[in-house]
Amino acid sequence: MRTKNFLTGVLVAGVFALSYMVSCKKIDIVTATTTDVNIYDYLVKNGDQYSEFAKMLQKAGYSNFLNAYGAYTVFAPTNDGVKAFLQEKGKASIDAFSEQELQDIVKLHLLQDTVQTGSFTDGKLTQVTMLGQYLVTGVANQNGTSAYTINKQAQVVQPNIALSNGIIHGIDHVLKAATKTVAQTIEANTDYSIFTQALKETGFYDSLNIVNNPDTTYRFLTAIAETNKALADSGFSSYAALKAKYCNTGDPKNVSDSLHMFVAYHITTEARYIADIISSTSIPTLAPLEVITPSLDGQDVLLNDVVFNGNHERGIELNRAKSDLTSINGVVHEAEAHFAVKIRVPVRVDFEPCDQPELRRLTTIFRKATTETAITSKGGGYTINKDFFADVTWNAITSTTSTVSYNCMPPTSTTYYGWHGDYLRIPEGNTSRNKTIEFRTPLLVKGRYKVWVCYYRGRASTNNPAFPNRVDFDGEPMQRTFDFSEQKPVGTPSELEALGYKQYTEAPTNNSSADRNNVGRLVGTINVATTDRHTITLTFLHASSTGQELNYLDIIQFIPVNDDQTRPVFGRDGTIIP
């Protein structure tokens, strides 16, 4: 059955900030230049705004290095911000804090790099603070005016003060560091009591409780917690019920135990905030070879919202209001429903490269056989420019504006028998035509597959040389090349399959000779290691030819190795023929 891709195109993190600001006043991004030598001197000289923070730096012992050569970013709270912090802590003055306490406070405000607001996104900054925790930037709106926020705790009131040894961003509150680990953050919320017990029974609580893990791979971790309600809605009103469902070895700490796998599937390496999640095509988990596929539906962040075997499986939504909780060693998110690793067996995927959501939205073009989409002697079709597709990219050697085209022919055609009658036409060559084209596949279940490239054979001239294409799966070359200008040989289905060819479409009935132009070509066998979306790339291999325009790609098939490789076949009208 045809697989349709429902995953939305990946959005960069900054889109959230921009969309949030559409109806707001523009943020005033001013870069202040001064004649002051350094950061500390500037704070002292501007004591009416920053004298209290300057005192914090001096007592913490950090005034000297901020008074010397370097490249730093300081988020400096105003005097009013410091006074509010003192009142909150019940302290009369900065002198009431110890040197160590002030060092920990100050280090959260310092980066050992220069970062202007132009680098802020709706997510974490790429550099950790000197305290070893990430800062998260965003945008907030008050009274119609937008301002950058830091950790959802402070607003930037004076951005981009450029000094000789770095940058100051004035903020209106003192930032507060996380004081709990990921494990402790989850345990502190009674809504997660069942999930907390599962963490402890499987041993993952200890893993999530390590600060400054010497194994840098696990220095930061992200956990997606399930509430007691989410578990109860799925029939697990207690840890005992959860264990009875999943624990199949009697030992939840056993790495092969299903309960262990369930919890591992909720944990990933790195500190991944919402913005990091939605900008990833997939997220590896601590469950071996199992990934989470995120997507965005409007403002809803969904996990594992996929089309599998022709059916749309609605994903699990993250509760954005209760996610992005910074911990000492990572981040905690909340899932609004129960989810687990899905045990699947490999299933065939008949991937139509031209069936992309961007084309589907063109209702007068997609699967409409018109003069605009018709195949002509020079190729023809609806021209598609670079960056039109989210999941298809291509490149030429001498051109930055190379194109592909969408062709569609009527189901009455006696020549073009492509599935649904449509093709993605890919001009290929070594100059202004495309050298490579890469596709993101639909979801593939881990397992072994044979891969077939199905195309209509076109050849601009009988004098043209062969045009071999290499096929790469996830960057690894496959065993065979194929050639868009090659016909398939004549033979029985079994003879053709033995040679690596097949008739993948319905066979023309009005031809006096066997159809050789609708070609299914076996390009190799792959091991899909993770259930995920992957990449498949076609690369034009001829060393010098300028190539040709008439390369009509119809389907790329991923068929489990033990399944029938030649049936079903596909009709021009979209039917599937057993």
N, C-alpha and C positions, 0 to 999 in steps of 0.2 A: 504494500500500500504506500502511496506517495507520502513522504514526510514533509511537512511544512514547518518552517522555522518561525516560532512565535517570539523568540527572544528579541528584545529590542536592541538597537545599536548601542554600543557602549558610549556612555556619556562621560566627558571629562568632569572632574569634581567641581570645577569653577562654574559650571552651568547652573548649579543650585543657587550660588550666590547671585548670578546675573538674573535668573528668573525671579528671585525673591525681591530684587531691586527694581523691577520693571516699573512699578507704580510709585516709586519713591524718588526723593531727590537724589541727585548724583552725589556720591561720596567725594569729599574734597581731598584729593590725594596731593598733598603739597610736600615737596622736598625742600626742607629748610637748610640753608648753608650758613655756616658761621665761621668766625675767625678763631674760635676756641681750639685749643690744642687737642683736647681729648674729652672723653665722656665724663669723667669725674669732675673735671674743672667746670664743664658746662652745667652740671647739676648744682654745684656749689654757687656758681655765678647767678644761676636762675633759682635762687633759694626761695623766692616767693611761691614757686610751684613745686620744687623738688628737694628742699632742704631736709625733709624728714627721711626721704629715701637715701640721700647722701649720707646722713648719719648712720643709717642701717649698713651701708657699704663700708663706712669707716670702722664701725664697731665689729663688723664681720671680718675685717682684715682684707677686704677686697679693693679698697680705694687705690692701693699702689698699682696693681696690675691694670686697673682701668684708667690709670694715669700714665700709662706707658704705651709703647708701640704695640699694635695688634689689630685684629679685625673681629669686632664683637657686635652683637645686637643686644640691646638692653630694653626690656619692657619696664619703664620707670613709672611707678604709681605716684600720683600727685600727692601733695600734702593732705588734701581732704581724704584721699583714698587711704593713706596710712593712718590718719586719725580714726577713720571708721573701722579699720582693722584692729587698732588698739582697743577701741571700745568693745568690739565684738569679742576680743580675747580677754577683756577685763584687766588690761594693763594700763598703767598711768602714763608710761612713756616707753621709748625704745630701750632705755636702760634696764627695763624689767626683763628683757630677754637675755639669755646666755649667748656667748659668741657662736656656739655650735647651732643653736636654734636660728640665729640670724643668718648663718651661712646656708642652712637648708632653705630658709625663706628666699634669700637673695638668689641662690643658684637656680631656682625655678624661673627666675626672670632673666637669665643670661644664656645667650647662645654664642658659641665660639665660631661665628661666621656673620657676615653682613647680610641681612634679609630685609628687603623693603616690602611695603604692602603690595607691590605688584606681584610678589610671589605668594601672597596669601590665597588660599582656596577654601572651599567649604570642606575642610578636613585638616589632618595634621600637617604641621610643618615637617619638612624632610629631615631637619636636624633635631636631635634631642637636646634638651637643656643641659646645663652643667650639673643639674641634679639627677639627670638620667631619665627624665620623663618627657614625653612629647607634649607640645602645646598644640591645641586645636583652634584654628581660626574659622570665623564665619562672618555672617552679616546679620545685624539686627536693625529693626526699624522702630523709631520712636517719634511720634508726632510728624510723620511724613518724611523724616530724615533718616538715612541709612548710615550706619557706622560699623566698622570692623569690630568683631568681638574676639576675645581670647579666652579659651576654655569655658565659654558661656558664663564667665565670672566678671569680666571687665570689658569696657569699651575703649577703643583707641581714640584719644581726644587730641593728640598732637603727633601725627605720623611723620616718619622719615626725616628725623633731624640728623643730617649728615655731618659727622665730625671726623677728625683726622684718624681716629682709631676705631671707627665703627658708626653705628646708627642707634639712635634712641627713638622709641615709640612711647609717647606719654600715654598712660592708661589711668582710668578713674578708680580702680580698686587694686588692692594687693591680691596677687594670685595665690591660691591655696593648693598645695601639693596633695596628691593622692596619698593616703596613709594605709590603705589596705591592698593586699595582693588580689589577684583575680579570684582566687579561692575564697578569701575572706570577704570580698565584695559580694559574691554570690551567697555565701553563708549568712551574711548580715541581713539579707532580705528573706523574711519568713515565707514569702510567696514562692520561694525556690527550695523549700525544705526537702521535698522528695528528690529533686535534682541534686541537691547538696549531698544527700545520703548516697546517691548513686556515684557521685564523684569520689566519696570516701571509700566506698566498697570496692570500686574498681582501681583505686590507687591514683587516680588523676587529681584528686585534691592536693596531694603532696606535690605533684608536678606543677600545679597552678599556684603553689604557695612559695616557690623558690624565687628569691630576689637576687639579681645579678648572677644568673645561671652561668657557670663557666663555659658551658656549651652554648656558643652564641646563636646557634640555630634556634634555641629555645629561650633566648634572653627575654623576648616578649612573646606572649601568647594571647590569643583571642578566644573567648568562649561564648557560645550562644546558648543561653539558659532557657529552660522550659518552666513555665509557672505550674504550680499545683493544679490550677484550673485547666490549663492546656492539656496536662496529662490526664486529669479526671474526665475531660471531654472525650478522650480516646479510650476510656475504660480503666485508667490506672489511678485509683484514688489513694494509693499508698505505695511506698517503695516495695513492699512485699509483692504487690500486684505487678509492678514493673519487672521485678526480678523473675517472677513466675513466667512472664511472657518471654523474656529475652535470655535469661541465663540458662544456657544449654549444656554447660560443663560442670556446674556446681561451684565453680570458682570464678567470680567476676574479675579477678585480677589476671586470669589467663588471657593472653593476647588473642587467642582464637575464640574466646567466649563471645557470644552475641551481645551480651550486655556491655562487655568491655568495648566492643565495636560500636555499639550505640552511643556510648559516651564519647569515644574517640572521634566520632563523626561530628560532634558538636564543638570540636576544638581545632584551631588552626594556628600555625606559627605566625609570627610578626604581630605588631599592633595594627589591627585592621579596623579602621573606623568606617562609618557608613559610606563616606566618599571613596574610601579605598575599595570597599566591597563592590559598589556599583560600577567602578571603573575597571573591574577585573572580569575576564571572560569566564574564569572558573577559579575556585579556591581549593587548594589541597588541604586535606584534613589529616588528623593523626590516625585515622582509619586507613590502613595501607591501600594505596591505589584508588581511593574513593575521594571524589571531589564534590563540592557544592557549586551549582551554577546559578549565579545571581542575575537578576534582571530588574528593570524599572518599568512599572506600569503607572504612568502619571507620576505621582509622588510616592507610590507604594513600592517599597523594596521587597522583592520576592525572591525566595530561595527555591531552586529546582522547579521553576515554572517552565515546563518543556512540552514539546510534542513528541510522543513516543508511539511508534507503530500506528501513526495516523490519528492518535487521540491526544487532545490537549489536557495535560495534567496541571491543574492550577497549583501554583507554588505556595509556600508558607511565607506569610508576611512578617517582617520584623516590626516590632513596636518602636517606632522612631523616637517617641517621647521618652522611652525607658531604655534606650540603647545609647551607645557611645559613652559608656561609663568608664572613665579613665581609672586604672588601677596602677599600683607601683610597677607591676610587671606586665601590663597589657590592657586589654579592653574587654568589657562585658556588654553583650547585646541580649535582647529579649525576643524570643520567638512567640508569635501569637497562637501557635498551634503545635501539636506534636509532629515530629518528623524523625525519620530513621533512614538508614541505608536501605535502598530498594534492591532486593535480590532479583536480578534480571538475567535472562539468557540472551545470547546474541540473536539479533533479528535483522533481516535484510532491510536496507535503506536504499531506496531509489531516489537519488538526489537530483533534482532538476536545477542546474545552476542559474537558469534565468527566472526561476520562481523565487523572487526576492520581494520583501514587503514594499520596497520603494517602487517597483514596477507594478505590483498589484494595485497600488493607489492610483495609477494612471489608467482609469477605467476605459478610456477610449483607445488605449494602446494594448494593454495586456490581454493576450489571447483573442485579439481582434485581427482577423485577416483582412487587411486593407491595403491600399496602394502604398501607404506610409510604412507598413511593416513587411511588405512583400519581398521575397528574394528576387534579385535581378542578376543579370550577367556579371555585374560588378560587385555584387554583394547585397546592396540595398539594406533596408530596415531602418528602424528608429535608432538614431545615434545617442549613445550614452557616454557622457563625459566622466572623467576621473572624479572621484569623491562623491559620485551619485549614490553608490552602494555603501552600506556600512560593513558588509561582510565579503566584499569582492574588491580586490586591489590589483592593479596591473602597472607595468612599467615598460618603457621603450628606451633604447640606448641614446638616441639623438633627439628625442622629443619629450617634452613635459606635458603635452596635451593629447597624447594618443587616446583613442576611443575604442569602444566595442559597440555592437549593435544588437538590437532585438528584432528577430524575424518571426513572422507567423504566417503560415499558409493554411488554406481552407482544408477541411477534412475530405474534400472531393479531389484533392491533388493526386495525380497518378505518379508523382515523382518523390515528393517529400512526405515521408511516413513517420516523422518524429512524433513522440508522445505529445498530445495536445496540439500537434502541428507547429510547435514553436521551438526556436533555437537561440542560443547566444552565439552570435558571430564574432570571432576573435581574430582580427588581423594580426598576423605574426611575421616577424622578420628581425633583421639586425640593425635597422636604422630607425625610421620614424614609426614603424609598426611595433607591436608589443613583443618584448623578449620573454616576459613572464606574466602569468596571471595566477592569483592565489584566491582560494575560496575557503571560507569557514564552513565546515560540514554541519548537518543536523547532528543531533545527539547520537553517538555510537556507543553501544554497550560493549564493555571490554570483552575481547575474544578474538578469534582468528577469522579473517574474511578474505575472500577473493575480490579484487577490485577490477571492474570493467569500465572502460570509457566508451560511451556510445555516441556516435556522430553520424552526420550525413557527409559522405565523401564528396568534396569539391576540389576541382583542379582548374586553375586559371588557364593553364597551357600544358599541352602534352610535352613541351620542351622543358618544363620546370623540373628541377631535381627533386629528390625526396626531401620531405620536411619533417624529420623526426622530432618528437617531443619527449622529454624526460618527465616522469611523474614523481613528485616527492610527496610523501605522507609525513606530516610533522617534521619536515626538513630532511627526511631520509629518502634517498633515491629508491625507487621500486625496481623490480627485476627486469621489466621490459619497457622499451619505448613504444610509441605508436605514432602514426602519421595520418593527419587529416586528409591527405590526398590519396591514401591507399584504399583500394577496394578489398573486400573480403574474397577469399577463394570460393570456388564452387564445391559443394559436398553435402553430405547428409549432416543433420545436427550433431551427431556424435563425432563425425570426422572433423567438422569445423571446431568443435569444442576441444578436441585433441590438439588442434593447431593453435588454439587460443583465440578463436573467432566465434561469433554466433549471430543469428538473425534475432535481434532484440525487438523489432517491431513486427506488426502484422505483415505477412508477406503479400506484396502486390499480386493481384490476381489477373491483371490485364496485360502483363508483360509476357512476351513470347520467350524470354530467357530469364534465368534465375536473377533475382535482385542481388546486386553486389555493392550497392551504394549506401544502404542503411546498415552501418557496421557496428557491431559490438566487439571490442578488443580487450582481451585480458591483459592487464599490465602487471599483475603480480599478486602476492599474498601478503597480508599485513597482520601483525599482532597489535591489537588495540589494547593498550595497557590500562587505561582508565576510562570509565564511563563518563564521557564528556563530549564537547564539541572539539573538533580537531581541524587541522589545515591540510589542504591538498593543493599542490602547485604544479602548473604546467610550464615547462621551460623549452623554448625553441632552441634546437641544438645545432642547426646548420651553421658552419663557421663563418660563411661570408654572404649567403643569399639574403636578398632583401625580402624574401618570403612571398606570401600571398594573402589576399583578403578573404578567400572562400573557405573559412574554417568554421564549421557549424557544429557546435557542441550541444548535445541533447540531454543526456543523463550520465551521471557517474554512479555506478552501482556498487554497494558494499554488501556482498552476499556471504553469509556464514559458510565456511568451507565444506560442511557436510550437507548443505542444502542443494536443491536442484539449481544449477547455474543457467539453464536455458529457458525455463518457464517460471512465471508467465511471460507473455510478450505484451506489447503496448500498442494501443490504437491511436490513430490521428485524432479521434474524437474524445480522447481521454480515457477510454475504456481500458480495463486490464483483462487480458484474455488468458485463461488457464492453459 
